[in-house]
Each structure stands twice: as C-alpha cells, then as structure tokens.
C-alpha cells in the first residue's frame, strides 16, 4: 500500500515540536491518561510508545519495529524511523527529545509538518509513559551519524542528552526502554497475548511493516514476527480461517486522495454472525463512527440494487434489511486521514462527517462494479441475504415471546425464575444456575431481597451454529432473555436491564465448564454490551471442604488447599471434593458462593474483540481441527480437570 500522498515533510526538526501545557498532574491522576492503574493502563504504556513508531511507519519512514519484554517488567521499543529530534527547541532552549519526554501535549502532530497522519493525536503518549515510569532511557540514532542518550526517572531528566557512540548516517531510529513505576501500578505483569494481538493487528493495518515481538521473561525465549504484505486482505482471511468462506478471496477496495485514504476488505462465510472491525489511523474504533455508518449504508443499498437488477428481488418484494445483508459478513474497514476527530478521550468513535460520504461513495461504486464482473459471487451473497431475511421474519414471531410489557412487572417472567423483591437494578443480581438441584439450594440459600435465581435445564443451544429464529425458539434461552429484560441483537436496550449483576454459577466439572462457555458465547454474540459494561460474572464455588476437629474450612483452588494442609500439619482430618453445587446444602452455598462478604466473583472482561471472536469461533464453531489444536496448545495451562 503506497502512502506517498499521506507523507508529511521529510524535515522533522525541533521547530516541529509544539509545547501546549505541562504534565504535573499525570502522576496524581494516572487514570485520566492511561485509563487505569490496573492491567489496562499498564499495557497502554507499551501501546503509546509503539504508536509513535507506527506514526513514523504511516508517514513512510519506518518499516521495522522491535518490542522486547525483559525480566523485572522492563520494556524496550525500537524502530528504524527518523529518530526523535535532538537539536535545541527554540522556545525553551532544551533538546527537543527532552521536551517531548517531559512536556504534556508536546509532539510533532499538531502543526501538520512533522506528521500528515498519526494515531497518537493527543500528543500525550510518550510524556505520560515517562511520567508513569520508574525510569526511562532513550537512545536516538540521528542523521549526523551519532547515537544520543538520555535517562529520566519518574518523568524528570537525571542526565543531559549526550552522544554515546556512532552510527551509519542512513541508519536512524529511536529506542525507548522503561520500567513502569510500581508506586503507580497495581501490578507489573504484562500479558503476552494482549500485547501480541495488538502488534499483529497493527501489522495487518500497515502492509509491509515488520513488527518483531520478543519475550525474554521465561527461560525459553518467545519471539513472533508479524509482517503481512496482504494487509487487511490477510486480516480478513485470518478472521475467517476457522470459518467456511462463501468465496475464496476477500473483496478488496481502496482509494487514496491528498489527505485521506480508505481500505475495505470483505468476505462472507457460512456462519450467522457479522464480524466488522473498523479502524481510523490504526486506532480500533470499537464504537464505530462515520466510516462504519458509511460502509453499512452503502453495503445495504448496493446489495439491494444489485438483487433487483438481477431480478432476484421482485417489484413487490421488500428490500433486504441491513442485518440480512450482514449475516455471515467479515469485514475490515481502515481509514487514514489528516485531522481525525474522535468522540471522547478513549478515541473509540470517529466523528469526521466527511468520512461517511467518502466511504459510502467508494464502496457503492467499487462493489457494484465487482458484483457485475463476478455474478456467481453476487448470487451467493444475495442468496444468503434471502435466507437471513426468512429467518428474521420467523424470529420476529419468536422474539415477541421474550418481550415484557413493563420491565418492573413480573407477570410475563419465566415460571422457573425466583425473582428478588428489590426494584433497584444496581442492587439486584441474577444467578443463572445449572439444573433444578442446584437451583433449589440457591433459592433456599439466597438473600431474597436482592438475589434472583434462574435454573436452566441442561445445556443451552450453541448459538455459534444457529440463526436467531432457532435461538429464540429455544425454551431455556427464551427464559434467559425474558429474565434479563434487554432484548437481543439489534433490539438490545441496556436501559431495560433488570439486574445489575448477572452471575453464571455452574458446577466445577467439565459439564459445568461447557455450560459456562455456551452462556458466554450467547452473551458475546447477542448481548455484548453486558460484557462491555462489566455486568457478567462467574461465581467461584469452593472445590474442597476440609474438616479437622471442630475446624471447617473451604478451599477455592489447589494452592489454597495446600496452604490449609500445611496449616493443620499432622492433625486426623477429612477432605471433601465438591463436584456439583447440589452437594452443598443451602446454608453452605450461601456462605461459600453467594454471600457478598465471603464469595469470590470473577468479572468477565473482553480485552480484545478480535481475539474473542476467534476464540468463540474456535471453541464453538463447525470446524473440529482448530478446536483440537486449541486444546493441545492450551492443555499445559489447565490447573484442574474432572473427567
């Protein structure tokens, strides 16, 4: 993919750095800048530094980025870009690199000369990382043939910028090495999968860019290289690799203008879920925005127009709805523009109105041309939309059975639901329980004021393999939808949520784990906002009850059991292994699993939608071989298994 039209000036000097304000507040309120002081914020530090290197790549000056994790939570990010300027900044008479590292909103992305296109638009990135690092070192290979070095501690320079060696004049670049500050972050444990997935994503979005990721924290080094000449075409193929595509190669559409670019890759599969990921300047726009709305509008109109032109839709037939046309669709939309406007600090929704028309016009024109030149593919897409429309009409009838006239009345609630008495949504919680036996114990042991119980009979339908009309005809799923109150899919409405917490409580065995996965698949595919809002939890019942004399203790995992056994030493004790919730009486279930003062709840988080989509497809989809491979690769991480 050529980026010639998007490149900025080749001059990247000190005067391109604009100072807007200081950064004293960063250490006092780190959450404002990196989201949190937990895992999310920790990983955000790495992404901010890498984004600077990505901006160099988007401007055409960098084709290699190396990221390394070392012992003691030290991160190194290295690129072969132009290097952060080392000459003196005219406003403060200090080296520009020092200004960039110590001044909030100081960067080359505001004046339009250093960068035409960039992801780190707020310019807070590397200075915030510096402020929240115990220490940070920067090495710059500059165009004068020298290597420069400077060290900072908790945001403040502890050495001046100085030359420490020589380099080839055409071998420029930047290396930043830092350790997050343990005084700021709750823990310094980087997750390999979280980082590797983002680096893989960035390599897809920047064709030809190589990202090398190495983890030296284990005895055995783990290194992955990501480089995709196919760009987002390879991205779509990867998303669909465990699915069954309707046609072999994705449809690829792109356009470049003076200050904007759009790339679109489309491929349908035989499944029933739509998978669309949109990006603006490499930023994952999880909430969509104008580029996504332009894409959807053009896709719906173009497929309907094509179906009518081919007489596959008759004059008196209704048009397909957008949801019909998007069934089984996998698409990646990537736009790049000079002055993107993101709604909110999280940069998750693109607001530029011009991108709606730009993407709409591009997709309409190019997709129409493609379909006319490839009628066999066009027929497959329309045929799939026809079947989806039939299922939608059937689902409309089934959907009415899951609706309730009033979210606060209980007349339409499922009969097996033991509701709570409070009408305060934030206070109430719904336990989804496996089977009538555990349901009986839970109903007797609960606090009726704020805890509702819904027992499910057996394993619910695998929604990964079924259309919505079949799903809505499943009695257990219908009970679940009705109890929760929000509706599903396009009709989902969070304001109708009846319970602040939805808690999955299943047995600690293989069947319980399977039921839990089926439920999570359903929530991810049809009620994803509940996951995004942090409303879904998994209850952790104890695995063991240890009795020694009058002493009675519960252990929730193997490590806790070992500690208990060490504590009691040589005493005559008894050990009970719980395999089902029904083995506990109501009082025990309350004390161990349902009492807010004692229980252990795990919040279900979706850190990465792309990885989650792949995982659910692998575990619950049609293909067996990817599932077998997944089990083989992850078998070593299993801590407790009942067979």
Residue pairs with C-beta under 8 A, 6 or more apart in sequence:
1 206
1 207
1 208
1 231
1 254
1 263
2 256
3 58
3 59
3 60
3 117
3 261
4 60
5 256
5 257
5 258
5 259
5 261
6 58
6 59
6 60
6 116
6 117
6 256
6 259
6 261
6 336
6 338
7 59
7 60
7 116
8 59
8 112
8 113
8 114
8 115
8 116
8 117
9 113
9 114
11 113
12 82
12 85
12 108
12 114
13 85
13 87
13 96
14 85
14 87
14 88
14 89
14 90
14 95
14 96
14 99
15 89
15 90
16 85
16 108
16 111
16 113
16 114
17 85
17 89
17 96
17 99
17 100
17 106
17 107
17 108
17 114
18 105
18 106
18 107
18 110
18 111
19 89
19 91
19 92
19 99
19 103
19 105
19 106
20 103
20 104
20 105
20 106
20 110
20 123
21 103
21 104
21 105
22 103
22 104
23 102
23 103
23 104
23 124
23 127
23 128
23 131
23 155
25 32
26 33
26 104
26 127
26 128
26 131
26 132
26 155
27 131
27 132
27 154
27 155
27 184
30 37
30 41
30 132
30 184
31 37
31 41
32 345
33 124
33 128
33 132
34 40
34 41
34 44
34 45
34 48
34 128
34 132
35 41
35 44
35 346
37 184
37 185
37 186
38 185
38 186
38 187
39 186
39 187
39 189
39 191
39 194
40 607
41 185
42 180
42 185
42 187
42 188
42 189
42 190
43 190
43 191
43 194
43 195
45 75
45 128
45 129
45 132
45 133
45 178
45 180
46 67
46 75
46 77
46 190
46 195
47 198
48 120
48 124
48 125
48 126
48 128
48 129
49 75
49 77
49 125
49 126
49 129
49 176
49 178
50 65
50 67
50 77
50 198
50 199
50 202
51 119
51 120
51 125
51 282
52 120
52 125
52 126
52 174
53 62
53 65
53 77
53 79
53 81
53 174
54 65
54 119
54 202
54 206
54 209
54 282
55 109
55 115
55 117
55 118
55 119
55 120
56 62
56 79
56 81
56 82
57 63
57 65
57 79
57 81
57 206
57 209
58 115
58 117
58 118
58 119
58 206
58 281
58 282
58 336
59 115
59 116
59 117
59 118
61 81
61 82
62 79
62 80
62 81
62 82
62 173
62 209
63 80
63 208
63 209
63 210
64 79
64 80
64 209
64 210
64 212
65 77
65 78
65 79
65 209
65 210
65 211
65 212
66 76
66 77
66 78
66 79
66 211
66 212
66 213
66 214
67 75
67 76
67 77
67 78
67 195
67 199
67 211
67 212
67 213
67 214
68 75
68 76
68 78
68 213
68 214
68 215
68 216
69 75
69 190
69 192
69 195
69 214
69 215
69 216
69 217
70 76
70 216
70 217
71 216
71 217
72 179
73 179
73 180
73 188
73 189
73 190
74 177
74 178
74 179
75 177
75 178
75 179
75 180
75 190
76 175
76 176
76 177
77 175
77 176
77 177
78 173
78 174
78 175
78 176
79 173
79 174
79 175
80 171
80 172
80 173
81 172
81 173
81 174
82 143
82 172
83 140
83 141
83 142
83 143
83 172
83 173
83 174
84 96
84 97
84 100
84 138
84 140
84 174
85 95
85 96
85 97
86 95
86 96
86 97
86 140
86 142
86 148
86 161
87 95
87 96
88 94
88 95
88 96
89 95
89 96
89 99
92 99
95 150
95 161
97 138
97 140
97 148
97 150
97 161
98 150
98 157
98 161
99 106
100 106
100 107
100 126
100 127
101 126
101 127
101 130
101 136
101 138
101 150
101 152
101 157
102 127
102 130
102 152
102 155
102 156
102 157
103 127
104 123
104 124
104 127
104 128
105 122
105 123
105 124
105 127
106 123
106 127
107 114
107 120
107 123
107 125
107 126
108 114
108 115
109 115
109 118
109 120
109 121
109 123
110 123
112 338
116 259
116 338
117 281
117 336
117 337
117 338
118 281
119 281
119 282
119 283
121 281
121 340
121 342
121 347
126 176
127 155
129 136
129 176
129 178
130 136
130 152
130 155
130 178
131 154
131 155
132 155
132 180
132 181
132 184
132 185
133 152
133 154
133 155
133 178
133 179
133 180
133 181
134 153
134 154
134 178
134 179
134 180
134 181
134 182
134 183
135 151
135 152
135 153
135 154
135 178
135 179
136 151
136 152
136 153
136 176
136 177
136 178
136 179
137 149
137 150
137 151
137 152
137 176
137 177
137 178
138 149
138 150
138 152
138 174
138 175
138 176
138 177
139 147
139 148
139 149
139 164
139 174
139 175
139 177
140 147
140 148
140 149
140 173
140 174
140 175
141 147
141 167
141 171
141 172
141 173
141 174
142 148
142 167
142 172
143 169
143 172
144 169
145 166
145 167
145 168
145 169
146 163
146 165
146 166
146 167
147 163
147 164
147 165
147 166
147 167
148 161
148 162
148 163
148 164
149 159
149 161
149 162
149 163
149 164
150 157
150 159
150 160
150 161
150 162
151 157
151 158
151 159
152 158
154 181
179 188
180 188
182 188
192 215
192 222
193 611
194 607
194 608
195 213
196 213
196 224
197 608
197 610
197 611
198 608
199 211
199 213
199 224
199 226
200 211
200 224
200 226
201 235
201 284
201 610
202 209
202 211
202 226
202 282
203 209
203 210
203 211
203 226
203 227
203 228
204 226
204 228
204 231
204 232
204 234
204 235
204 238
204 332
205 231
205 232
205 235
205 279
205 282
205 334
206 231
206 282
207 228
207 229
207 230
207 231
207 232
208 227
208 229
208 231
209 227
210 225
210 226
210 227
211 225
211 226
211 227
212 223
212 224
212 225
212 226
213 223
213 224
213 225
213 226
214 221
214 222
214 223
215 221
215 222
215 223
228 234
228 235
230 237
231 263
231 265
232 252
232 263
232 264
232 265
232 332
232 334
233 249
233 250
233 252
233 265
235 265
235 277
235 332
236 250
236 265
236 266
236 267
236 330
236 331
236 332
237 250
237 267
239 275
239 277
239 330
239 332
239 610
239 613
239 614
240 267
240 269
240 330
241 626
242 614
242 617
242 618
242 621
242 623
242 626
243 269
243 270
243 271
243 330
243 617
243 621
243 622
243 623
244 269
244 270
244 271
244 622
244 623
245 267
245 268
245 269
245 270
246 267
246 268
246 269
246 270
246 328
246 377
246 380
246 381
246 384
247 267
247 268
247 377
247 380
249 267
250 265
250 266
250 267
251 264
251 265
251 266
251 267
251 367
251 370
251 377
252 263
252 264
252 265
253 262
253 263
253 264
253 265
253 266
253 362
253 363
253 366
253 367
253 370
254 261
254 262
254 263
254 264
255 261
255 262
255 358
255 362
259 337
259 338
259 339
260 335
260 336
260 337
260 338
260 354
260 355
260 358
261 335
261 336
261 337
262 291
262 333
262 334
262 335
262 336
262 355
262 358
262 359
262 362
263 332
263 333
263 334
263 335
264 295
264 331
264 332
264 333
264 334
264 359
264 362
264 363
265 331
265 332
266 329
266 330
266 331
266 367
267 330
267 331
268 328
268 329
268 330
268 380
268 381
268 384
269 328
269 330
270 328
270 622
271 328
271 464
271 617
271 621
271 622
272 327
272 328
272 388
272 466
272 467
272 468
273 327
273 328
273 464
273 525
274 323
274 326
274 327
274 328
274 329
274 330
275 329
275 330
275 331
275 613
276 292
276 295
276 326
276 329
276 330
276 331
276 332
276 333
277 284
277 331
277 332
277 333
277 609
277 610
278 284
278 285
278 288
278 289
278 291
278 292
278 295
278 332
278 333
278 334
278 350
279 285
279 332
279 333
279 334
279 335
280 289
280 291
280 334
280 335
280 336
280 337
280 340
280 342
280 350
280 355
281 335
281 336
281 337
281 340
282 334
282 336
283 342
283 347
283 348
284 348
284 609
285 291
285 292
285 342
285 347
285 348
285 349
285 350
286 348
286 349
286 609
287 343
287 348
287 349
288 349
288 350
289 343
289 349
289 350
289 351
289 352
289 355
290 350
290 351
290 352
290 353
290 354
290 355
290 356
290 359
291 333
291 335
291 350
291 355
291 356
291 358
291 359
292 333
292 350
293 356
294 355
294 356
294 357
294 358
294 359
294 360
294 363
295 331
295 333
295 359
295 360
295 363
296 322
296 326
297 356
297 360
298 359
298 360
298 361
298 362
298 363
298 364
298 367
299 322
299 325
299 326
299 363
299 367
300 320
300 321
300 322
300 325
301 364
302 363
302 364
302 367
302 368
302 371
303 320
303 325
303 381
303 382
303 385
304 313
304 319
304 320
304 325
305 368
306 368
306 371
306 372
306 378
306 382
307 313
307 320
307 382
307 385
310 375
310 378
310 379
310 382
312 379
312 382
312 383
312 386
313 319
313 320
313 382
320 385
320 386
320 388
320 389
321 389
321 392
323 388
323 392
323 489
323 490
324 385
324 386
324 388
324 389
324 392
325 381
325 385
325 388
327 384
327 385
327 388
327 467
328 384
328 388
333 359
335 350
335 355
335 358
335 359
337 352
337 355
339 352
340 350
340 352
341 350
341 351
341 352
342 348
342 349
342 350
342 351
343 349
343 350
343 351
370 377
371 377
371 378
371 381
372 378
388 467
391 467
391 468
391 469
391 470
392 468
392 469
394 469
395 467
395 468
395 469
395 471
395 472
398 469
398 472
398 473
398 478
399 472
399 487
399 488
399 491
401 472
401 478
401 482
402 472
402 478
402 481
402 482
402 487
402 488
403 412
403 482
403 487
404 412
404 413
404 482
404 485
405 411
405 412
407 485
407 496
407 498
408 423
410 419
412 482
413 419
413 482
413 483
414 454
414 478
414 479
414 482
414 483
416 439
416 454
416 455
416 479
417 452
417 453
417 454
417 479
417 483
418 443
418 446
418 448
418 452
418 453
418 454
419 452
420 428
420 429
420 448
420 449
420 450
420 451
420 452
421 448
421 449
421 450
422 428
422 449
422 450
424 450
425 497
425 498
425 499
425 500
426 500
427 450
427 500
428 450
428 451
428 452
428 498
428 499
428 500
428 501
429 450
429 451
429 452
429 499
429 500
429 501
429 502
429 503
430 452
430 453
430 454
430 483
430 484
430 498
430 499
430 501
430 502
430 503
431 442
431 446
431 451
431 452
431 453
431 454
431 503
431 505
431 539
431 594
432 454
432 456
432 480
432 502
432 503
432 504
432 505
432 519
433 439
433 442
433 453
433 454
433 455
433 456
433 505
433 506
433 581
434 455
434 456
434 505
434 506
434 507
434 511
434 512
434 515
434 581
435 455
435 456
435 457
435 458
435 582
436 455
436 457
437 580
437 581
437 582
438 455
438 505
438 507
438 580
438 581
438 582
438 589
439 453
439 454
439 455
440 455
440 582
441 581
441 582
441 584
441 585
441 586
441 589
442 453
442 455
442 505
442 581
442 586
442 589
442 594
443 453
444 586
445 585
445 586
445 587
445 588
445 589
445 590
445 594
446 453
446 590
446 594
447 590
447 594
451 594
452 483
452 499
454 479
454 480
454 483
456 476
456 479
456 480
456 515
457 476
458 476
459 511
459 514
459 515
459 518
460 474
460 476
460 477
460 480
460 515
460 518
460 519
460 522
461 470
461 471
461 474
461 476
461 477
461 518
462 518
462 521
462 620
463 471
463 477
463 518
463 521
463 522
463 525
463 526
463 620
464 521
464 525
464 616
464 617
464 620
464 621
465 620
465 621
465 622
468 488
468 489
468 526
471 477
471 522
471 526
472 478
472 481
472 488
477 522
480 522
481 487
481 488
483 498
484 497
484 498
484 499
484 502
484 527
484 530
485 496
485 497
485 498
486 492
486 493
486 494
486 496
486 497
486 527
486 529
486 530
487 493
487 496
488 526
488 527
489 526
492 526
492 527
492 529
494 529
494 530
494 533
497 530
497 535
499 535
500 535
501 535
501 537
501 601
502 530
502 535
502 536
502 537
503 537
503 538
503 539
503 601
504 516
504 519
504 520
504 536
504 537
504 538
504 539
505 538
505 539
505 541
505 581
505 593
506 512
506 513
506 515
506 516
506 581
507 541
507 579
507 580
507 581
508 541
508 543
508 578
508 579
508 640
508 642
509 579
509 580
509 642
510 641
510 642
510 643
512 580
516 538
517 619
517 620
518 620
520 536
520 604
520 616
521 616
521 619
521 620
523 530
523 531
523 536
523 604
524 531
524 606
524 612
524 616
525 616
528 606
530 536
531 604
531 605
531 606
532 606
534 603
534 605
536 603
536 604
537 601
537 602
537 603
537 604
538 601
538 602
538 604
539 593
539 594
539 599
539 600
539 601
540 556
540 593
540 599
540 600
540 601
540 602
541 556
541 578
541 581
541 584
541 589
541 592
541 593
542 554
542 555
542 556
542 578
542 592
542 593
543 555
543 556
543 557
543 558
543 561
543 577
543 578
543 640
544 554
544 555
544 561
544 575
544 576
544 577
544 578
545 552
545 553
545 554
545 555
545 575
545 576
545 578
545 588
546 552
546 553
546 554
546 555
546 561
546 564
546 565
546 568
546 573
546 574
546 575
546 576
547 553
547 573
547 574
547 575
547 576
548 568
548 571
548 572
548 573
548 574
549 571
551 568
553 564
554 592
555 561
555 564
556 600
557 639
557 640
558 639
558 640
578 584
579 642
581 589
581 593
584 592
584 593
591 598
592 598
592 599
593 599
606 612
615 630
617 626
618 626
618 627
618 630
619 627
619 630
621 627
